[in-house]
């Protein structure tokens, strides 16, 4: 048989390579590349970390809009529906933040740029820790408010949420005040975080923002 007309199976037999092996190797290489893109590296955030980051960021903005809008309206069916959305999305954020925290613990954290000062490094670590604390504390605090106010609630009208405290008007008021304080701190932290990211991108011209956008 002429070598130029030999079939792939014949060429594999001649070379000693099992038929179909190149395809399997290519599939394994592609799978390895996907896993590599999914995970963080010492220099870049993986695709899952970026997805969780931007999903939480978007939902936090939606939460702010829902909470402020519903709080400013008179009692009505629409206002109650907005609060159901607000509370439900709070638990979605809680789930995503816990997943992101677990994923971060299981992956390397990309190194901060070499040009950052010691103060900037400490501030970055503290701000990230505060984000986790606030984004976990706020949904739980909202759960306390709902329970203390003795308001029946189902996540997205589907999953009943049991109360975690007994009805208590004083606790309701205190928890609502705490929710406002947490919201205020979170708002300030988001502004500082966004400002720092833009400073890194436009002033310091490092890769802090770019690697969260595209790895």
N, C-alpha and C positions, 0 to 999 in steps of 0.2 A: 504493500500500500504506500502510495506517495505521501511523504510527511506533510505536504501542504494540504492534503485532503483528508488527513486523519481526523477522526471524530474526537471530541473531548475525552470520552471514555477510553479510546485507544491511546491517546497521548498520556492520560493518567496511568494506564497500565504500563506503558513503556517507561515512564519516569518513576514509577513506584509510588506515586501519590494516589490515594484512594479517590475514586470518582466522587465529585461533589464536595471534596475537602475545601477547595478555594472559596466556595460559597459559604461554607460553615465558618471558615476563618474570617471572612468579610463580615458575616453576621455577628460573630463574637467581638470583632473590633468595633463595629457600630454600636453594639450594646455597651462596650466599655467606654466609648466616647460619651454616650448618653449618661451613664452613671457619673462620669467625670464632670460633665456639664451640670448635673443635678447637685453635686456636692460642692461645698466651699473648698477653696485652696488657700494657701498662705498669702496669696496676692489678690484674690477676687472672690466675690460672693457667687455662690451657685444659683442656678435658676430657681430652685425651691425657696431659698432664703429671700431672693428678690421678689418672688411672687407673694410670699407671706408679708414682706415689708410693705409693698405697695397696696396690697389688699387691705391691710389694717389701716394704712394711711387714708385710703379712700373712704373706708367705713367710718373712721373717726370724724372726717369732715361731714359725712351724711348724718352722723349722730348729733353733731353740734347743731346742724340745721334743723333736724327733727325736734331735738330737745328745746331749742329756743323758740321755734314756731309753736309747738304744742303748749309750752308754758305761757305764752302770751295770749292764747285764745281762751274764750269763755268755754265753760263745760258744754260739750256737744258730742254726738256720736263720732264726728270726724276727729275731734281732739282725742277721744279715747282710742280711736284706731291709730292715730299717730304715736301715741304712747306705747301701744302694743308693738308697733314697728321699732320704736326706740329701744324698748326693753329687749325685744327679740334680737335685734342686731347687736346689742350689748353682749349677749351670750355668744353670738357668732364671733365677735371680737375676742372674747375670753378664750374660746376654743382655739382660734388662730394664734393668739399670743402664747398660749401654753404649748402648742405645736412648734411655734418658732423657737421658744426657749429650749425645748427638748432637742430640736434639730441643731440649735447652736451649741448645746452641750456635747452633741455627738459629732460635731464637725470642727475643723480648725477655724479660728476667727482671723480674717485677713489682717495683716499687720497695718498699723497706722503709718502714714507717710513719715519718712525719716526727718523731714523738715519741721515737724510739729514740736513745739516746746513742751517741757514737762507739765506746765499748767494746762495746756491744751489737751494733753493725753489724759490727765486726771479728770478734767472737765468732761471729756468725751465718754469716759468709762462711767462716771457718775450719772450723766444724762441718760445713757442707755439703761443703766440699772433703774433709774427713776421711771423711765417709760414702762418697763416691765411691771414695776410695783403699781403704778397708777392704772395701767390698762387691765390689771388683774383686780385691783381693789375697787375700781368704779362699778363694774357689773355686780360684784358681790355686795357692795354698798347699796346699789339699786334694788337688789333682791331683798335686802334688809328693809328698805323703805316700803317696798310692796307688801312684804309680810307683816310689818308692824302696822301698816294702814289697813290690813285685812282685806286686800283687794285680790280677788281671784284672777289668776293669770295663766295663760298657756302660750308657750313660745310659738309664734306664728299661728296662733289659734289652734295648734295641733297637739303640742306636748304640754300637759299640765305641769306646773311648777309648784312643788309643795312649799309651804312657808318654812322659814328657818328660825323665826322668832315668833313669840306670841304677840297678838295685837297690843299695841302700846302707843298712845298718842304722843307722849313725851319722846319716846324713842324715834317715832316717825319724824318729828320736828328736828331732833338732833341729827338724824341720819340725812335728812334733806339738806341741812346746813353743811354737813360734811361733804355731801355730794357736790355742792356748789364750790367748796374750797378745793376739792380734788379737780373739778372741772377748770377752775381758774389756774391752778398750778399746771395742769396739762396744757391749757391754751398757751401759757407763757413758755412752757418747755417746747412746744411745737414751733412757736415763733423763733426761739433761739436756735433750735435744731435746723430749721429751714434756712435761717440767716447764715449759720455756720457752714452749711452745705454750699450755699451760693458763694460765700467768701472763698471756700476752698476751690470752687470751680472757676470763678472769674478773677479773683485777686491772687490767690496762691498758685492757681493753675496746676493743681495736682489731680490725682485720679479718684479722690474720695467719692465724688458724685457719679463720675462715669462708671465706676465699677458696680454701683448699685443700680445703674440704668441698664447696662449691658454686660456686666460681669468683668 
